[in-house]
């Protein structure tokens, strides 16, 4: 059996924030069951057992939401207990958690550090920018609570990266955001393009990210990042790291950059399984872990169809100079489909403009990094 990657939603779409651009609300609203409640520990045990029986080599348990810390710290203590109990094949186990930081306290931070969780914490920039969209149920900003949680991560030496949603506001102020992150000492950054609701023509919301603004964002951020690298100050930005690796001949580790979807397993709180976090809807349900094996789910008609449709490459992409780097982009940005096939990526013009602007410097950095790799082995 292959390695297995799980994205688990122990609190379903339940969340203690009301972020204005949250795409998961629209997915949940389209389902017959809006919320699958909270995952109980009996189901967690079954999930861990089946995962480690299926996995070979490694098994990644990723926890997301909604807000996964709502499941409670004891839920994750049980996770570690079950992993130790059922890992008879000695697979490498990786645990990750994506959080808004609202419930993080000393006990949480110590647990995450002691058990080697890699944590992604959502922060959209300095207070005035972050608080525009990331608000709680009383419409109050949450910047101070996030900074407090990050302080606890630093105190207990939790491995974490910063997750920033690129929307109409953050795209325009990326220089301010990047410099703020540098000042805070953040070294690992992920910038995630904002999604409009599934099956909507994109661009209809105040937070929506337009192609023009995304192009500006990419070019401005790259200039800042490139200048820092040339000064010997390396900051990891996941998208740029992947691009450098691709120029060097490595496959991207970010699934949205691969050009073809894979069917990983998103597990909802009741055990229902789906092929992708962007498609946790009734149409794409693969089964339920309670009564279906991973081997059965990966071979369902839905799983096969989900991957197959992503293989379509538009004629315009085939002739594009930058296809080897873009590969058509994430399937989610090729919605809504036309005639049953993915459309041209909504950000096609953004990527073209960016690659034309930064291509030579990407190649330069790839060459420099390859030299460093060779020297480290000599």
Secondary structure, DSSP 8 states (H G I E B T S, - for coil): ---EEEEE-TTTT--SB--TT-THHHHHHTSSSS------HHHHHHHHHHHHHH-SSEEEEEE-SS-GGGG-HHHHHHHHHHHHHH-TT--EEEEEEEE-STT--HHHHHHHHHTT-EEEEE--SSHHHHHHH-BBTTS-B-HHHHHHHHHHHHHHT-EEEEEEEE-TTTTTTHHHHHHHHHHHT--EEEEEE----TTS-S--STT---HHHHHHHHHHHHHHHHHHHHTT---EEHHHHHHHHHHTT---SSGGGSSS----EEE-TTSEEES-GGG-SGGGEEEETTT--HHHHHTSHHHHHHHHHHT---HHHHT-TTHHHHTT--GGGG-S-BTTB--S-TTHHHHHHHHHHHHHHHHHHHHHHHHHHHHHH-
